[in-house]
Amino acid sequence: MKEFFTCCSLWCKRILKRPLFLLTLLLMPLSSLFLQNCRTREDAILKAALYIPDAEHNASARELTEQLIQTSNHSISYYYCSSKKELRQDVSSGKANCGYIFPRDLDSALKTYAKKHKPFITSIRPNQNTITSIIDEIILGKSYQKISYHILQTFLCSKTLSVPNDADLTELFSKHTDSELLFQFEYMDKTKNENLNHPDSNFILTPIRGITAVFILLACMAGGLLWYSDQKNKLLPFLTQRKQLYFQILSLLVPGFLASVIGLLTISLTGISRNPKREFLSMTVYLLACIALTDVLRTLCRKREYFLAAIPFFTIGSFILCPVFADISIILAKLSYLRTILPANYYLNTLHSSADIGYLFLYAAILFMISFLLQRGIPLLLQKLKT
């Protein structure tokens, strides 16, 4: 055991003396911190223009629009326009994705909507699409409490044939109102997605976990290249068989372990981690999977050039085929079968799926078995057949 830790210490020193590897490790947390702080609310993905006619005498509309402007974040930003003409110009020029013109008497319009479902806000947009429909739902969500109050009031009037006391009804209504949210995001395991539900979420950080996963795989493959260098320099034949085994394991384990530690730190710094224990377990199993995959590739690729050619296929393939930036299988369903050979595909689902942790572990176990058979089992069998 002492011999193993000595070899491990030597490998750490060897890896850490390589400036390019250190730079790659530092790029993970530095880039995430940069992305986390480089965006402001003015850089929102979507912008919605608002206009209130006769704003001085329209307190309800002012209150609603102020609530919307206060919720402006990195995703959607709301702003006032001084006239209908300005709002329409902003939408037609592309400055705003859509615009909303409120009625002169919002309270009266909401009561009419509650009874007759007559539209109470005029929506201006270049075309109907999913994005602007989402903003419609958000504005409806902000109006939902008042609309539902008027629906309740109308219902009680029709059933009791009398007007209920407004103060008592308001108090009772507020007591039983849970949330203003019209919808919220959840994972398949029923846990809430706090990142998407949070109003100040920076959506540009959502691919960080996938990018980190690819960096860890790349680090393991970089360790594999060092093993080829040792073979070329005829370093391994001078070592005992046990030390050769240590070098073979550590060449992949040490760079992968260092990248995993930095990866966990990066995910923690961005604030997207909500379950540290599950995060650690997923990362550990993923590291084993990356080591196993690299070991199989190193065994199959007898020449360093072949191994180098495989690196972009697995790293760039992880970016494209796995749901790092987007799930391409929605468009091309057949690609979902191709990405099953990539460990990042399982890792990105492990945080909210215990089954995927099992699949990732099984993936690593199968690859380790294949590597063992290629290195020891098949050569030994062939040797016995010759004798």
C-alpha positions as CSV (number, residue, x, y, z in Angstrom):
1,M,0.0,0.0,0.0
2,K,2.9,2.3,0.8
3,E,4.3,1.6,-2.6
4,F,1.0,2.6,-4.2
5,F,0.8,5.9,-2.4
6,T,4.4,6.6,-3.4
7,C,3.6,6.1,-7.0
8,C,0.4,8.2,-6.6
9,S,2.4,11.0,-5.1
10,L,4.9,10.9,-8.0
11,W,2.1,10.9,-10.6
12,C,0.5,14.0,-8.9
13,K,3.7,15.9,-9.0
14,R,4.2,14.8,-12.7
15,I,0.7,16.0,-13.7
16,L,0.8,19.3,-11.7
17,K,4.1,20.2,-13.4
18,R,2.3,20.5,-16.7
19,P,1.1,24.1,-17.2
20,L,-1.4,23.2,-19.9
21,F,-3.1,20.7,-17.7
22,L,-3.2,23.1,-14.8
23,L,-4.7,25.8,-17.1
24,T,-7.4,23.4,-18.2
25,L,-8.3,22.6,-14.6
26,L,-8.5,26.3,-13.7
27,L,-10.6,27.1,-16.7
28,M,-13.5,25.2,-15.3
29,P,-14.2,27.4,-12.2
30,L,-12.9,30.6,-13.8
31,S,-15.2,30.3,-16.8
32,S,-18.2,29.5,-14.6
33,L,-17.5,32.5,-12.3
34,F,-17.2,34.7,-15.4
35,L,-20.5,33.5,-16.9
36,Q,-22.1,33.9,-13.5
37,N,-21.2,37.6,-13.2
38,C,-21.1,38.8,-16.8
39,R,-24.8,39.1,-17.3
40,T,-27.2,41.7,-16.0
41,R,-31.0,42.1,-16.2
42,E,-30.5,44.3,-19.2
43,D,-29.1,41.3,-21.1
44,A,-32.3,39.3,-20.7
45,I,-33.1,36.8,-23.4
46,L,-36.7,38.1,-23.8
47,K,-38.0,41.7,-23.5
48,A,-41.6,42.7,-23.0
49,A,-42.8,46.3,-23.4
50,L,-45.7,47.5,-21.2
51,Y,-48.1,50.5,-21.7
52,I,-50.8,51.9,-19.4
53,P,-53.2,54.5,-20.8
54,D,-54.1,57.1,-18.2
55,A,-51.6,55.6,-15.7
56,E,-52.3,58.2,-13.0
57,H,-55.9,57.0,-12.6
58,N,-55.2,53.3,-13.1
59,A,-53.8,52.1,-9.8
60,S,-54.4,48.4,-10.4
61,A,-52.6,48.4,-13.7
62,R,-49.7,50.3,-12.2
63,E,-49.5,47.8,-9.4
64,L,-49.5,44.8,-11.8
65,T,-46.8,46.3,-14.1
66,E,-44.6,47.2,-11.1
67,Q,-44.8,43.6,-10.0
68,L,-43.8,42.5,-13.5
69,I,-40.9,44.9,-13.7
70,Q,-39.6,43.8,-10.2
71,T,-39.6,40.2,-11.4
72,S,-37.3,41.1,-14.4
73,N,-34.4,38.8,-14.5
74,H,-31.8,37.2,-16.8
75,S,-34.6,35.5,-18.8
76,I,-37.4,38.0,-19.2
77,S,-37.1,41.8,-18.8
78,Y,-40.2,44.1,-18.6
79,Y,-40.1,47.9,-19.3
80,Y,-42.5,50.8,-19.7
81,C,-43.4,52.6,-22.9
82,S,-44.7,56.1,-23.0
83,S,-47.2,55.5,-25.8
84,K,-48.9,52.9,-27.9
85,K,-46.9,54.1,-30.9
86,E,-43.6,53.6,-29.1
87,L,-44.6,50.1,-28.0
88,R,-45.6,49.0,-31.5
89,Q,-42.3,50.5,-32.9
90,D,-40.2,48.5,-30.3
91,V,-42.0,45.3,-31.2
92,S,-41.7,45.8,-35.0
93,S,-38.0,46.8,-34.7
94,G,-37.2,43.8,-32.6
95,K,-36.2,45.8,-29.5
96,A,-39.0,44.0,-27.7
97,N,-40.2,40.4,-28.3
98,C,-43.8,41.4,-27.5
99,G,-45.8,44.2,-26.0
100,Y,-48.9,44.5,-23.7
101,I,-51.4,47.4,-23.6
102,F,-53.4,47.4,-20.4
103,P,-57.1,48.7,-20.2
104,R,-57.9,52.1,-18.7
105,D,-59.8,50.4,-15.9
106,L,-58.1,47.1,-15.1
107,D,-60.4,46.3,-12.1
108,S,-63.5,46.5,-14.2
109,A,-61.8,44.5,-17.0
110,L,-60.8,41.8,-14.6
111,K,-64.4,41.5,-13.3
112,T,-65.7,41.2,-16.9
113,Y,-63.1,38.6,-17.6
114,A,-64.1,36.6,-14.6
115,K,-67.8,36.6,-15.7
116,K,-67.6,36.5,-19.5
117,H,-63.9,35.6,-20.2
118,K,-63.5,38.7,-22.3
119,P,-59.8,39.5,-23.0
120,F,-58.6,42.3,-20.8
121,I,-55.1,43.0,-22.2
122,T,-54.1,43.7,-25.8
123,S,-51.1,41.7,-26.9
124,I,-48.8,43.0,-29.6
125,R,-46.3,40.6,-31.2
126,P,-44.7,40.0,-34.6
127,N,-46.0,36.4,-34.7
128,Q,-47.5,33.8,-32.4
129,N,-44.9,31.5,-30.9
130,T,-44.2,29.5,-27.8
131,I,-41.9,32.1,-26.3
132,T,-44.4,34.9,-26.3
133,S,-47.1,32.5,-25.1
134,I,-45.0,31.8,-22.0
135,I,-44.9,35.5,-21.3
136,D,-48.7,35.6,-21.7
137,E,-48.9,32.9,-19.0
138,I,-46.7,34.8,-16.7
139,I,-48.8,37.9,-17.0
140,L,-51.9,35.9,-16.5
141,G,-50.3,34.3,-13.4
142,K,-49.7,37.8,-11.9
143,S,-53.4,38.6,-12.6
144,Y,-54.6,35.2,-11.4
145,Q,-55.2,36.1,-7.8
146,K,-57.5,39.1,-8.6
147,I,-59.3,37.1,-11.3
148,S,-59.9,34.1,-9.0
149,Y,-61.1,36.5,-6.3
150,H,-63.7,38.0,-8.7
151,I,-64.7,34.4,-9.7
152,L,-65.2,33.5,-6.1
153,Q,-67.2,36.7,-5.4
154,T,-69.5,36.1,-8.4
155,F,-70.0,32.4,-7.4
156,L,-71.0,33.4,-3.8
157,C,-73.4,36.1,-5.1
158,S,-75.1,33.6,-7.4
159,K,-75.5,31.0,-4.7
160,T,-76.4,33.2,-1.7
161,L,-78.3,35.9,-3.7
162,S,-76.5,38.5,-1.6
163,V,-73.2,40.4,-1.8
164,P,-70.7,39.0,0.7
165,N,-68.7,41.3,3.0
166,D,-65.7,42.4,1.0
167,A,-63.3,42.7,4.0
168,D,-64.2,39.2,5.4
169,L,-64.0,37.6,2.0
170,T,-60.6,39.2,1.2
171,E,-59.2,38.0,4.5
172,L,-60.5,34.4,4.0
173,F,-59.3,34.4,0.4
174,S,-55.8,35.5,1.4
175,K,-55.6,32.9,4.1
176,H,-56.2,30.0,1.7
177,T,-54.0,31.4,-1.1
178,D,-50.8,29.3,-1.3
179,S,-48.8,30.9,-4.1
180,E,-48.9,33.3,-7.1
181,L,-47.1,30.7,-9.2
182,L,-49.3,29.5,-12.1
183,F,-46.8,26.8,-12.9
184,Q,-43.4,25.5,-11.6
185,F,-40.6,23.2,-12.8
186,E,-40.0,19.8,-11.3
187,Y,-37.7,16.8,-12.1
188,M,-39.1,13.4,-12.8
189,D,-38.4,12.3,-9.2
190,K,-40.8,15.0,-8.0
191,T,-38.0,17.3,-6.6
192,K,-38.4,21.0,-7.5
193,N,-36.0,22.6,-10.0
194,E,-34.9,25.5,-7.8
195,N,-32.7,26.9,-10.6
196,L,-35.5,27.4,-13.1
197,N,-38.0,28.4,-10.4
198,H,-35.7,31.1,-9.0
199,P,-36.4,34.5,-10.5
200,D,-32.7,35.4,-10.8
201,S,-31.6,32.2,-12.4
202,N,-28.8,32.7,-15.0
203,F,-29.8,30.2,-17.7
204,I,-26.4,30.5,-19.4
205,L,-25.1,28.4,-16.5
206,T,-27.3,25.4,-17.1
207,P,-24.8,23.6,-19.4
208,I,-22.0,23.9,-16.8
209,R,-22.5,20.3,-15.4
210,G,-22.3,18.9,-18.9
211,I,-19.2,20.9,-19.8
212,T,-17.6,19.8,-16.6
213,A,-18.3,16.2,-17.4
214,V,-16.6,16.5,-20.8
215,F,-13.6,18.1,-19.2
216,I,-13.2,15.2,-16.8
217,L,-13.4,12.7,-19.7
218,L,-10.8,14.8,-21.5
219,A,-8.5,14.8,-18.4
220,C,-8.6,11.0,-18.3
221,M,-7.7,10.8,-22.0
222,A,-4.9,13.3,-21.4
223,G,-3.6,10.8,-18.8
224,G,-3.8,8.1,-21.4
225,L,-1.5,10.1,-23.7
226,L,1.1,10.2,-20.9
227,W,1.0,6.4,-20.8
228,Y,1.8,6.3,-24.5
229,S,4.7,8.6,-24.0
230,D,6.1,6.3,-21.2
231,Q,5.8,3.4,-23.6
232,K,7.6,5.3,-26.3
233,N,10.4,6.3,-23.9
234,K,10.7,2.7,-22.8
235,L,10.1,3.6,-19.2
236,L,7.6,0.8,-18.4
237,P,9.9,-2.2,-19.2
238,F,12.3,-1.1,-16.4
239,L,9.5,-1.3,-13.8
240,T,8.2,-4.4,-12.0
241,Q,4.9,-5.9,-13.1
242,R,3.2,-4.5,-10.0
243,K,4.5,-1.0,-10.6
244,Q,3.5,-1.2,-14.3
245,L,0.0,-2.0,-13.1
246,Y,0.2,1.1,-10.7
247,F,1.3,3.3,-13.6
248,Q,-1.4,2.0,-15.8
249,I,-4.1,2.8,-13.2
250,L,-2.7,6.1,-12.0
251,S,-2.1,7.5,-15.5
252,L,-5.9,7.7,-15.7
253,L,-7.0,8.0,-12.1
254,V,-4.8,11.0,-11.0
255,P,-5.8,13.4,-13.8
256,G,-9.4,12.3,-13.7
257,F,-9.5,12.6,-9.9
258,L,-8.0,16.1,-9.9
259,A,-10.5,17.2,-12.7
260,S,-13.4,15.7,-10.7
261,V,-12.5,17.6,-7.6
262,I,-12.3,20.9,-9.6
263,G,-15.5,19.9,-11.3
264,L,-17.3,19.5,-8.0
265,L,-15.9,22.8,-6.9
266,T,-17.1,24.5,-10.1
267,I,-20.6,23.1,-9.7
268,S,-20.7,24.3,-6.1
269,L,-19.5,27.8,-7.0
270,T,-22.2,28.2,-9.6
271,G,-24.9,27.4,-7.1
272,I,-26.6,24.8,-9.3
273,S,-25.9,22.0,-6.9
274,R,-28.8,21.2,-4.6
275,N,-27.8,17.7,-3.3
276,P,-24.1,17.5,-2.4
277,K,-24.3,13.8,-1.4
278,R,-25.9,12.8,-4.7
279,E,-23.5,15.1,-6.5
280,F,-20.5,13.4,-5.0
281,L,-21.9,9.9,-5.6
282,S,-22.7,10.7,-9.3
283,M,-19.2,12.2,-9.8
284,T,-17.5,9.2,-8.3
285,V,-19.3,6.7,-10.5
286,Y,-18.8,9.0,-13.5
287,L,-15.1,9.1,-12.9
288,L,-15.0,5.3,-12.8
289,A,-16.9,5.2,-16.1
290,C,-14.4,7.7,-17.7
291,I,-11.4,5.7,-16.5
292,A,-13.0,2.5,-17.8
293,L,-13.8,4.0,-21.3
294,T,-10.3,5.5,-21.6
295,D,-8.7,2.2,-20.6
296,V,-10.6,0.3,-23.3
297,L,-9.7,2.9,-25.9
298,R,-6.0,2.7,-24.8
299,T,-6.1,-1.1,-25.1
300,L,-7.8,-1.1,-28.5
301,C,-5.6,1.7,-30.0
302,R,-2.2,0.2,-30.2
303,K,-0.8,3.4,-31.7
304,R,-0.9,6.8,-30.1
305,E,-2.2,8.4,-33.3
306,Y,-5.3,6.2,-33.2
307,F,-6.0,7.2,-29.6
308,L,-5.6,10.9,-30.5
309,A,-8.1,10.4,-33.3
310,A,-10.6,8.9,-30.8
311,I,-10.4,11.9,-28.4
312,P,-12.5,14.4,-30.5
313,F,-15.1,11.8,-31.3
314,F,-15.8,11.2,-27.7
315,T,-15.4,14.8,-26.4
316,I,-17.2,16.6,-29.2
317,G,-19.7,13.8,-29.5
318,S,-20.5,14.3,-25.8
319,F,-21.3,18.0,-26.5
320,I,-23.4,17.2,-29.5
321,L,-25.2,13.9,-28.7
322,C,-25.6,14.3,-25.0
323,P,-28.1,16.9,-23.5
324,V,-25.3,19.4,-22.6
325,F,-26.6,22.4,-24.4
326,A,-29.8,20.8,-26.0
327,D,-31.3,17.4,-26.4
328,I,-30.7,16.7,-30.1
329,S,-32.6,13.4,-29.9
330,I,-35.9,15.4,-29.9
331,I,-35.2,16.2,-33.5
332,L,-33.3,13.1,-34.5
333,A,-34.5,10.2,-32.3
334,K,-32.1,7.7,-33.7
335,L,-29.2,9.6,-32.2
336,S,-30.4,8.6,-28.8
337,Y,-29.0,5.1,-29.4
338,L,-25.6,6.4,-30.5
339,R,-25.1,8.4,-27.3
340,T,-25.5,5.3,-25.1
341,I,-21.7,4.7,-25.5
342,L,-21.0,8.1,-23.9
343,P,-20.7,8.2,-20.1
344,A,-21.9,11.8,-19.9
345,N,-25.3,10.7,-21.2
346,Y,-25.9,8.7,-18.0
347,Y,-24.2,11.2,-15.7
348,L,-26.4,14.1,-16.6
349,N,-29.5,12.1,-15.4
350,T,-28.0,10.6,-12.3
351,L,-28.8,13.6,-9.9
352,H,-32.5,12.9,-10.2
353,S,-32.6,9.2,-11.2
354,S,-31.2,6.4,-9.0
355,A,-31.7,4.1,-12.0
356,D,-29.2,6.1,-14.1
357,I,-26.6,5.8,-11.3
358,G,-27.0,2.1,-11.6
359,Y,-26.8,2.2,-15.4
360,L,-23.6,4.3,-15.2
361,F,-22.1,1.9,-12.7
362,L,-23.0,-1.0,-15.0
363,Y,-21.5,0.9,-17.9
364,A,-18.2,1.2,-16.0
365,A,-18.3,-2.4,-14.9
366,I,-18.8,-3.7,-18.4
367,L,-16.0,-1.6,-19.8
368,F,-13.6,-2.7,-17.0
369,M,-14.5,-6.3,-17.8
370,I,-13.9,-5.7,-21.6
371,S,-10.5,-4.0,-20.8
372,F,-9.5,-7.0,-18.6
373,L,-10.4,-9.5,-21.2
374,L,-8.5,-7.5,-23.9
375,Q,-5.4,-7.1,-21.8
376,R,-5.2,-10.4,-19.8
377,G,-8.0,-12.9,-20.6
378,I,-7.7,-13.1,-24.4
379,P,-3.9,-13.1,-24.6
380,L,-3.8,-15.8,-21.8
381,L,-6.3,-17.9,-23.7
382,L,-4.4,-17.6,-27.0
383,Q,-1.2,-18.6,-25.2
384,K,-2.8,-21.7,-23.8
385,L,-4.2,-22.6,-27.2
386,K,-0.7,-22.3,-28.7
387,T,0.8,-24.6,-26.1
